Amino acid sequence: MTAQMPSGEPTPAAWDAVADGFDEFVTPVNSRHGAAALSRIDIGPGTRLLDVAAGSGALSIPAARRGADVTATDISPRMIERLRARASAAGVPNLQARVMDGMRLEYDDDTFDVAVSQHGVSTFVDLRGGLAELVRVTKPGGRVLVSAFGALSRAEFFGFLVGAVRAAIPGFVPPPADPPPLPFQLADVAVFRDRLVEAGLSGVTIDTTEWDTPYESATHFLAAVSSSHPIAATMVTQLAPSQRAQVTQVLDGMLRERSGGAPGAVLHAEVHIGAGTVPGWRS
Ligand SMILES: C[S@@+](CC[C@H](N)C(=O)[O-])C[C@H]1O[C@@H](n2cnc3c(N)ncnc32)[C@H](O)[C@@H]1O
């Protein structure tokens, strides 16, 4: 391993490569948080809801269960395949899924009552462009909901991964905190608020929730975290087998220390949930 942290916006192929693991390990946790996030907006039968960067359905399926007429979009064809399989297993016919770039939504202005994106648009390099698209396709008076990670220093999954790789591989260069990795670019609540207001939303609210994730073991942690984002996947796949074994051993010690001896532990992170209304007029 070259002891270097990858950076930049992942390609659709890179998301395709992690999609099966994401669906298995990450979506079940994100779905729990997604369902809770939806309580901030009023949705039900008759609501036309768009989910951008939907992954395998962590927000879309809970929204469909509440009766909304859901359109789920994602740039990764494999994520969309996994999402369709989940929707079919969940028995929600009121959900359609399409492969689509969130930067170029193929919908007219003012199409949806609600537009949502959980760890989606908030991770785009062109964050402003992604938010502008969400707002553009939402009707005046409609609602927009966006989730994003809070402080990098409070994202324990990230600290555990970087800490274990660093302990096992001398010379590993951790990612810079400034600017932070893309999933953390809205960690500052004031910046998050500014971006939502600049995008044209009114009545903006942002609240911060604890995002707990249970890991059963070091092996489970590595599988889950390396499926959660192509950046983490690249870090883990760069490891030689002996390095991976060392990282797993270090992680095992870290998780046991956290849980008082058990092989698994619950790790915490902060997530900000922003919501706003598209004004009845557009500038
Ligand atoms: C961290 S996942 C979040 C998935 C889901 N919203 C959730 O909460 O589990 C980020 C998702 O963004 C998608 N994505 C990345 N860039 C995108 C783009 N430009 N347009 C649409 N989707 C994109 C990826 O394929 C991936 O499914």
The ligand as an SDF file (V2000), in Angstrom:
LIG
                    3D

 27 29  0  0  0  0  0  0  0  0999 V2000
  -23.5350    7.6020    0.7560 C   0  0  0  0  0  0  0  0  0  0  0  0
  -24.6130    7.0110   -0.4870 S   0  0  0  0  0  0  0  0  0  0  0  0
  -26.1890    7.4740    0.1940 C   0  0  0  0  0  0  0  0  0  0  0  0
  -27.3100    6.6140   -0.3190 C   0  0  0  0  0  0  0  0  0  0  0  0
  -28.6770    6.8080    0.3510 C   0  0  0  0  0  0  0  0  0  0  0  0
  -29.1940    8.1400    0.1600 N   0  0  0  0  0  0  0  0  0  0  0  0
  -28.6570    6.4320    1.7950 C   0  0  0  0  0  0  0  0  0  0  0  0
  -29.0060    7.2530    2.6330 O   0  0  0  0  0  0  0  0  0  0  0  0
  -28.3070    5.2800    2.0980 O   0  0  0  0  0  0  0  0  0  0  0  0
  -24.3780    8.1630   -1.7880 C   0  0  0  0  0  0  0  0  0  0  0  0
  -25.1220    7.8020   -3.0750 C   0  0  0  0  0  0  0  0  0  0  0  0
  -24.9530    8.8960   -3.9920 O   0  0  0  0  0  0  0  0  0  0  0  0
  -24.9290    8.3540   -5.3030 C   0  0  0  0  0  0  0  0  0  0  0  0
  -24.3720    9.4050   -6.1690 N   0  0  0  0  0  0  0  0  0  0  0  0
  -23.1090    9.8660   -6.2000 C   0  0  0  0  0  0  0  0  0  0  0  0
  -22.9830   10.8490   -7.1140 N   0  0  0  0  0  0  0  0  0  0  0  0
  -24.2130   11.0200   -7.6740 C   0  0  0  0  0  0  0  0  0  0  0  0
  -24.7450   11.8900   -8.6710 C   0  0  0  0  0  0  0  0  0  0  0  0
  -23.9860   12.8120   -9.2790 N   0  0  0  0  0  0  0  0  0  0  0  0
  -26.0400   11.7720   -8.9780 N   0  0  0  0  0  0  0  0  0  0  0  0
  -26.8370   10.8510   -8.3780 C   0  0  0  0  0  0  0  0  0  0  0  0
  -26.3840    9.9980   -7.4400 N   0  0  0  0  0  0  0  0  0  0  0  0
  -25.1030   10.0860   -7.0760 C   0  0  0  0  0  0  0  0  0  0  0  0
  -24.0980    7.1060   -5.1600 C   0  0  0  0  0  0  0  0  0  0  0  0
  -24.2690    6.2090   -6.2290 O   0  0  0  0  0  0  0  0  0  0  0  0
  -24.6200    6.5680   -3.8100 C   0  0  0  0  0  0  0  0  0  0  0  0
  -25.6800    5.6740   -4.0050 O   0  0  0  0  0  0  0  0  0  0  0  0
  1  2  1  0
  2  3  1  0
  2 10  1  0
  3  4  1  0
  4  5  1  0
  5  6  1  0
  5  7  1  0
  7  8  2  0
  7  9  1  0
 10 11  1  0
 11 12  1  0
 11 26  1  0
 12 13  1  0
 13 14  1  0
 13 24  1  0
 14 15  1  0
 14 23  1  0
 15 16  2  0
 16 17  1  0
 17 18  1  0
 17 23  2  0
 18 19  1  0
 18 20  2  0
 20 21  1  0
 21 22  2  0
 22 23  1  0
 24 25  1  0
 24 26  1  0
 26 27  1  0
M  CHG  2   2   1   9  -1
M  END
$$$$
